[in-house]
Amino acid sequence: MMLRNLAFAFASLLLSAFSAMAQDGGLPVSQCQAIAQNLPHAQFASFRPSGVQLTQSGTKRSLAEREEVKITFVGHSTYFIETPEGIGIATDYSGVYQPYRTPDVVTMNHAHSTHYTLNPDPAIRHVLHGWSDVPGEKADIHEMIGDVYIRNVVTDIRTWSGGIEQNGNSIFIFEVAGLCIGHLGHLHFELNEAQYTEIGRLDVLMVPVDGGLTMGAQSMSRVVQRLRSSLILPMHRFGPPLETFLAMFDGKFDIAYAKQQTITVSMRSLPKKPTILVPQGL
């Protein structure tokens, strides 16, 4: 319990510094990497009973609500993330799957046209490509937008011809309200040690479960188990039944099914045991 309290206090201090740097116009040091390096044995366990709390906001926001991030599965690999300050982020945005309002930020990956568009809605203020248009270069994203810090970790992807496109995919990481939220994008290869180090801690992980169009279920399950996020949100479902992916965990993770369309999560409400939460609409 003391270790949990220490971890929570450390995160709170980092979050305060994070906010101050944002107000000064500078970019923060990644809290996800810092906590992962400084508290290797700490987990942000729930201060409530186990299980993700799915809540609906009232007219007056409590302190707890100001710490909450809302996540809605929109379709394919697109999740819509809403921060406490109201920044809306659509992941792997192609324009086909639309959230209920225009996003402030969209992230994209280069593997397939269902994961990006070169003609996004002009009303979207921030369009973040997970690849570089300059051969041999990496996309290098460090953006402070409202109350969320967005960064990326690049990975290679397969091409239609069977070759390799270096750095064609980005794992996007969203650091907000003390949470570290990661979206694996169109991940084709298991991560190496340098990439795991660069990622750091992820509390919430969005993972493709297509069974082979990205990676096979066994390879993907190894990545998920290594990252050991508190909350795992499946996406990109094709091919084998979802149960094929879920069976890979053999009791190591809890399995739950969302009762509402929008998942509300905070650092305080993360489940004690790593949980795969299947969203509505998958």
C-alpha positions, 0 to 999 in steps of 0.5 A: 500500500505504501508503494502504491501511495508513493507511486500515486504521489510521484505521478501527482508531482509529475502531473503538476510539473507537466501542467506548469511546463505546458503553461510556459509553452515548453514540452514536458518530460514524458511522465510515462517514461519517468515513472517506468524508470523510477518506479519499476515495481509500482503499479497504479492499482485501483483505489476502488473495487476491481473493475473499470468504472463506467460513469456518465458526467453530471452538470457539475464536475467533481474533482474525480471527474476532472481527472477522467478521460473518456474513450469511445470505440468508433470503428476499425482502429479508431478510438475517440479519446476526450481529455478532461479539458475537452480535447478530442483525439481520433486515432488511426483516422481515415475519415470513414469512422467519425466520432460524434464531433469533429476531433481536435487532433487526429493520428494516422498510420501508413500501412493501409488507406483505412488508417489514414487520409491525405484529405482530412476535414479542414476543421481538424486543427492537428493532423499527426502522421505516424510516418515521414515523407522523407525516405529513411527519416522517422516521424518525430512527434512531441506535441503539447495540445491542451492538457495532453502530451502526444508522442510517438514510437516508430515501428516498421511495417510490411509492404504489399509487395512483401518488403519492409517500409522502415518506420511506417507505423507509429505507436502513439502515446497520449499522456493526460491526467496522469494516465499513459494511453498507448495505441499500437497502430498497425503493428506488424512486428514484435517490439525490441528492447529499445522500443519497449524502453522508449514506450515506458509505462502504458496504463491503457493499451489499444491493440489490434486483434485481427489474428494476422493482418497485423501480427498473429494472436500469439505474437500480439499476446506476447507484446500485450503481456510484456507491456502489462497495461492495466486496461487493454482495449481491442480494435481492428478485429478481422479473421479469427474470432475474438475469443482466439485472442482472449484465450492466449491469456489463460487467466493472466488477465481478467476479461470484461465487456463494456456495458456502455459505449463510452468508457470513463477511466482515471488513474484512480479507477484502473483495475487492480488486475490487468483487464481486457475490456471489449468495447461496444461495437467491436 
